Amino acid sequence: MTPPELRALVLDALALWSVAAGVAVDGDGVVLAAPDGTRLRVVPAPPDERPIRWWLERPGHRRPCTSVLGLLRTLRNAIGGGEAAEAPRRLRVAAPDAGG
């Protein structure tokens, strides 16, 4: 995934979570500020760190992410997305109820 593609993915996720934040390409990754002002950076992991695909960096912390889903979950937790008075938006995938 290229940095502009990663930026677009993060922007779409922020919009879905109703979080207003700017996202900019920063070298080989992207940078954004959480609603509380914390600077967050997402950078790709080098090939020798596989299965880690990305690192989410914030002051004093560096969190590995092994998939796009893991990256989005980690980012959402870092920015507090979905913590409004309403319940977070979730997708549930399950077999249909046999009874009905």
Helices and strands as residue ranges (DSSP letters): H 3-16, E 23-26, E 29-33, E 39-44, G 47-49, E 54-58, E 61-65, H 68-79
